[in-house]
Amino acid sequence: MTTQLVSDLTILALMARVFGADIIALLRRLAAAGVRAGVSEMNRHEREGGR
């Protein structure tokens, strides 16, 4: 392993440790927004008479 690779992996591990909970919360919000958008699209499609 080169020192550059070790450095990159260390920084990646620290970032995952520091921002891990925030990233999980952000992904949950994005998933919820995607579900809401999908349900909204399905409802719009049904109102227009399509199935």
FIGUZA-263621 format. One line per field, with one value per atom (N, C-alpha, C, CB): x, y, z negated; residue in one letter; atom name. Coordinates in steps of 0.001 Angstrom, whole numbers, padded with zeros to 6 digits, m for minus. Each point is the difference from the previous one (the first is absolute). Glycine has a CB too. Layout:
<zavexs>
xx = [X|...] .
yy = [Y|...] .
zz = [Z|...] .
residuo = [A|...] .
atomo = [CA|...] .
</zavexs>
This chain:
<zavexs>
xx = [000838|m000838|000883|m001837|001437|000744|m000492|000353|000444|m000402|m001197|002370|m002476|m001157|m001284|001471|m001437|m001174|m000382|000639|000342|m000255|m000611|001917|m001404|m000535|m001451|002309|m002599|m001362|m000963|000935|m000524|m000856|m000242|000859|000143|m000150|m000988|002346|m002216|m000925|m001416|001856|m002007|m001315|m000618|000725|000075|m000500|m000420|001478|m000693|m000354|m001275|002427|m002567|m001210|m001232|001372|m001251|m001130|m000367|000693|000303|m000245|m000660|001979|m001515|m000512|m001374|002347|m002511|m001235|m000949|001271|m000975|m000797|m001467|002025|m002329|m001394|m000722|000649|000041|m000618|m000310|001219|m000324|m000222|m001184|002452|m002566|m001133|m001313|001476|m001502|m001212|m000342|000525|000488|m000239|m000552|001842|m001290|m000490|m001441|002339|m002683|m001385|m000943|000815|m000399|m000850|m000173|000772|000314|m000088|m000909|002305|m002218|m000855|m001466|001879|m002152|m001373|m000530|000451|000371|m000423|m000276|001353|m000552|m000226|m001302|002449|m002766|m001257|m001175|001126|m001018|m001091|m000201|000496|000590|m000112|m000656|002047|m001689|m000598|m001482|002175|m002577|m001417|m000759|000571|000012|m000637|m000199|001038|m000044|m000103|m001075|002429|m002515|m001037|m001380|001574|m001744|m001300|m000362|000368|000607|m000261|m000428|001669|m001023|m000306|m001415|002441|m002868|m001346|m001055|000925|m000634|m000965|m000213|000683|000316|m000121|m000699|002072|m002442|m000751|000870|m001628|002923|000866|000142|001213|m000852|000212|001145|m002371] .
yy = [m001177|001177|001241|m001243|002173|001250|000926|m000247|001205|000951|000834|000088|000169|000757|m000798|001143|m002430|m000846|m000088|m001314|001161|m000038|001320|m001608|002691|001313|000137|000966|m001366|000090|m000870|000463|m001676|m000894|000532|m001920|002535|000574|001159|m000689|001550|001130|m000499|001451|m002463|m000573|m000588|m000492|m000221|m000578|001082|m001979|003043|001095|000712|000290|m000081|000648|m000854|001133|m002435|m000891|000020|m001453|001529|000031|001311|m001504|002617|001313|000271|000824|m001120|000362|m001170|001767|m002920|m001202|000168|m001287|001792|000148|001026|m000617|001682|001022|m000544|001767|m002581|m000565|m000959|000234|m001039|m000921|000773|m001681|002748|000824|000630|000469|000003|000596|m001028|001637|m002841|m001048|m000379|m000855|000831|m000292|001076|m001208|002476|001095|m000076|001439|m001758|m000125|m001161|000969|m002075|m001146|000356|m001569|002258|000400|000950|m000292|001207|000933|m000760|001850|m002853|m000818|m000768|m000198|m000334|m000727|000956|m001644|002827|000982|000397|000859|m000673|000383|m001120|001456|m002695|m001137|m000126|m001160|001320|m000077|001141|m001102|002288|001153|m000242|001507|m002079|m000287|m001044|000560|m001567|m001027|000604|m001752|002622|000640|000908|m000107|000835|000876|m000820|001661|m002773|m000868|m000562|m000590|000214|m000533|001070|m001667|002911|001095|000328|000920|m001141|000317|m001116|001375|m002443|m001071|m001154|001711|m001607|m001093|m001029|001546|m002726|m001065|m000859|000014] .
zz = [000000|000000|000000|m001212|002033|000039|m001109|002490|m002808|m001044|000446|m000814|002107|000512|m000198|001702|m001433|m000182|m001477|002044|m002896|m001444|m000460|m000320|000818|m000341|000457|000170|001061|000527|m000797|002268|m002609|m000772|m001407|001338|m001926|m001335|000024|m000565|001545|000118|000253|000877|m000038|000279|m001269|002358|m003145|m001243|m000987|000357|m000452|m000902|000454|m000544|001832|000516|m000256|001757|m001561|m000260|m001477|001925|m002771|m001450|m000420|m000352|000891|m000396|000600|m000180|001475|000691|000193|001137|m001688|000218|m000340|m000458|m000731|m000425|000863|m002342|002725|000841|001388|m001279|001805|001331|m000029|000535|m001582|m000116|m000084|m001151|000381|m000109|001344|m002413|003134|001315|000980|m000429|000421|000892|m000328|000240|m001523|m000375|000507|m002022|001906|000500|001514|m001900|002595|001452|000403|000197|m000915|000288|m000248|m000612|m000482|m000299|001064|m002446|002906|001050|001294|m001059|001351|001197|m000075|000277|m001445|m000179|000164|m001552|000932|000130|001459|m002311|003036|001410|000803|m000218|m000088|000711|m000270|m000120|m001144|m000354|000657|m002190|002174|000634|001492|m001715|002359|001438|000268|000286|m001139|000174|m000162|m000842|m000158|m000213|001165|m002469|002990|001135|001207|m000871|001078|001142|m000119|000218|m001430|m000203|000203|m001594|001175|000168|001467|m002215|003029|001419|000767|m000167|m000521|000652|000481|000675|m000818|000421|m001083|001479|m001112|m000986|000375|m000534] .
residuo = [M|M|M|M|T|T|T|T|T|T|T|T|Q|Q|Q|Q|L|L|L|L|V|V|V|V|S|S|S|S|D|D|D|D|L|L|L|L|T|T|T|T|I|I|I|I|L|L|L|L|A|A|A|A|L|L|L|L|M|M|M|M|A|A|A|A|R|R|R|R|V|V|V|V|F|F|F|F|G|G|G|G|A|A|A|A|D|D|D|D|I|I|I|I|I|I|I|I|A|A|A|A|L|L|L|L|L|L|L|L|R|R|R|R|R|R|R|R|L|L|L|L|A|A|A|A|A|A|A|A|A|A|A|A|G|G|G|G|V|V|V|V|R|R|R|R|A|A|A|A|G|G|G|G|V|V|V|V|S|S|S|S|E|E|E|E|M|M|M|M|N|N|N|N|R|R|R|R|H|H|H|H|E|E|E|E|R|R|R|R|E|E|E|E|G|G|G|G|G|G|G|G|R|R|R|R] .
atomo = [N|CA|C|CB|N|CA|C|CB|N|CA|C|CB|N|CA|C|CB|N|CA|C|CB|N|CA|C|CB|N|CA|C|CB|N|CA|C|CB|N|CA|C|CB|N|CA|C|CB|N|CA|C|CB|N|CA|C|CB|N|CA|C|CB|N|CA|C|CB|N|CA|C|CB|N|CA|C|CB|N|CA|C|CB|N|CA|C|CB|N|CA|C|CB|N|CA|C|CB|N|CA|C|CB|N|CA|C|CB|N|CA|C|CB|N|CA|C|CB|N|CA|C|CB|N|CA|C|CB|N|CA|C|CB|N|CA|C|CB|N|CA|C|CB|N|CA|C|CB|N|CA|C|CB|N|CA|C|CB|N|CA|C|CB|N|CA|C|CB|N|CA|C|CB|N|CA|C|CB|N|CA|C|CB|N|CA|C|CB|N|CA|C|CB|N|CA|C|CB|N|CA|C|CB|N|CA|C|CB|N|CA|C|CB|N|CA|C|CB|N|CA|C|CB|N|CA|C|CB|N|CA|C|CB|N|CA|C|CB|N|CA|C|CB|N|CA|C|CB|N|CA|C|CB] .
</zavexs>
